[in-house]
Amino acid sequence: MEPPAFAAVLAFSWLALSCCRESALSECYTANGADYRGTQNQTSQYAGKPCLFWNETFEHPYNTLKYPNGEGGLGEHNYCRNPDGDVSPWCYIAEHEDGIYWKYCEIPSCRMPGNLGCYKDHGEPPLTGTSETSNKLTIQTCISSCRSQQFKFAGMESGYACFCGNNPDYWRYGEAASTECNSVCFGDHTQPCGGDGRVILFDTLIGACGGNYTSATAVIYSPDFPDTYGTGKVCYWTIQVPGASRIHFSFALFEIKDATDMVELLDGYTYHVLARFNGKNRPPHTFNISLDFVILYFFSDEINQAQGFAIRYRAVKDNVHQKKIPMNQTVSEKINEQANLSISAARSSKILYVITTSPSHPSSSMPGNITRKCGNRKNILPSHYIVSLFPLPPPPLYLIHCASY
């Protein structure tokens, strides 16, 4: 006899249409556009200078002869790229100006979510809360300072000045081209921190350790982003969109290097772990969870910090009723309890899982006819769920989550 439906099944789909809709919202999720893989091939969309092909720039440091394996997005094309970790995508140009043979690219679609744009400062900055200067300024140090003071927006100017404010009309000061905000941060020369009379603005939710999300779509970044995440982080974000039948997730970035730093997705009602990802168990690019309430959890140990992650979610409503939140325990209490279990489980050799279909051994039965087996035991009732994922082509991979009890 089959046990009750305690073993949740996740269907991970690699749908090109879903992928394109996600990527069309923004083509960059890093502050400096190092992840840009778009097709703009001139320095600006209108009247820009044409870019040279990367396989024809052998007299310059960056070319396909030196980087033949697509490093930094280089290839037999002339698209803007950022192979050297500069503050913005750029390209080589044929028309030299005073010995300058390259230029930054103004790419409107290459703006990480939460980057509100580059604005003019005519002696009165667009944010009028507090301000400070630092010779160690980074995007996140400014954001963290503003967030700690309960401000919604943070702005950086000239590489060392930080402005905070709640001004909803920051746009009235006039928006400038993103390339005018490419002065390097004094504390990190790979990050843009405004310019001379130019302030680059960010939402202070970027890099927060936790939060509550109820909008139909949003992007959540790892703590301290775009800086590397700190040590000993324990963060969780609630994502609850009433009426949604499922939530579509897409990792735009995932740079976690060891197995003890982890990202988990939990059922918001039962607090069971639905999926766990780390440096050895990377997530698929996109997947769906059939709930309207999901908790995103992140833990980091004391070593091997990395860039972190950027995950976009999008709720889909199909008029399906969901369960109600149990009232016998608070969310924070239960999450902390489950998080401790998760950390212990991640370090245990007793965690088991079974993949029911694979490319080399296709299932002879229809999807859904799943044998519940963990190790040598069948039909066990798991007390803690964990899923291990591998990149597979369509059709969707069906997984069952099992663990010792």
Steps between C-alpha positions, in 0.01 A plus 500: 500500500633841403555743788320834507642771278774599741772460235454815294583480131655797318485526124792702365440622147741646249248700297659737251199730512521537877874556477463775242231680695722501805812620322309765303434692822869573553810378325731566795490401866848615599578860588765529229330298225766228501218253429374688192453259209279718281554603139557876506797560269550875523583732784145634519174406333477827310799653320741279690837393366510146354688240700786298357476121487676327788662258253660796318652687795825306531704817556299561820503307830155342457434281197394146411858388442588567862156392627385226259245330727244776535649647814325823594247442222756561224453330164478554128272800541521871575256522793575714804657299781681549831774234499732682741253581778485871423211712627292449183491306170723651232651426161791592278430763233670580170484878530766597749445817697816640661648152515188344656414181312209378711179644647238401754166386359176672597261199522155586644408133548820433698392640834478267796156503668519747786734734312272800455725684257750784473377847599635854487620694801489875433622590847192344656516118496187298414504345850466746788518279809850449638840488332853385576829441324740206515819398325380139533157553347329214316144475377403278791671703773295799388181294468553341844555839660181639348300187580610510865355852516168381351549673165358348181765628260878525494710701257873515426689788339859542381609167647507608864175686591190322633154658512187361666137601462137415444444754223236352266573775247871428454434475126416871470868589525548351155629159399842467337654222294622207708851552362510835683483309831804281433742645753640205694411454865801584715445175691452274195624598156267252328190690615356827363446771762361795307700775333585868513163661569331164439336277761425132440193392699411162651211351694621418852332158489798382293724281714271497804517193722133406485171665414133445421381497139137508387530644148434280199862518389830616648872427513665397826876532547731325743602699809756777437455483121668621280785452748578140593274365772636512854586220739250347737192623316160355586230666289151420386254672269128424491330501161122492535272588210140414599308325225806380309489137391876480453811712516754493219862542611803587289858530624659778299821459701624222725857521629532298819825310524481248781253241620428653840377835370149430376179634354176324588138535395243400761127442491366811671224304673675183619858635504622185329807550283402460135841562344855564610783640291867559575839506332480131412128482427418786265141594411340470158453834329121496546248299698148521645361438848126442526434721801410862567726521807869413480788583733846566361775418749876569485780387728875570477779358712821673607708434186495516117274795433387566142289734287174332603176483306225691327167321473194630322154370585173541316165392643244334273133511595269219387227548764623208709436520876800455728538386857480742789794587723505279811444705813666287767850635428636825361671506165834612643498232770422222258746623236782514753415149613495368143814696411693331779376164376603595147854590603538175692352302212736661250795364695351155551589202284157348565308728264377299204323582179380316192466626143220324318593595143827584327622553142684166491226300675162640393202399703282231350197642677321829465614794716338475839536123533781540749651228715549636848832351599781637717804276540367149560171614653181559308206722589668671793351816642772764478529742787720735300505551124804563284535496124812465290476646150695443182474694170282296270320579173121481466274324580487615864692301757279367778665464838404360836651634821613254763695508823572294807284538806 
